[in-house]
């Protein structure tokens, strides 16, 4: 991952909330550092969708884990 405190164009140090580089004028879009949701957040979202948006109870989680064990080992 690149250094967030440096300009991606010229490598000069920039302020965290700077809109552009003072040296080369490169646009420093703050969204450039957004990597999206992590793998764990995506899996949690998927599991939440399986339970119709609510938190997964013990029975639902046991069924999912049991299904995965059967699927991978048999």
Secondary structure, 3 states (H helix, E strand, C coil): CCCCCECCCCCCECCCCCCECCCCCCECCHHHHCCCCCHHHHHHHHHHHHCCCCCCCHHHHHHHHHHHHHHHHC
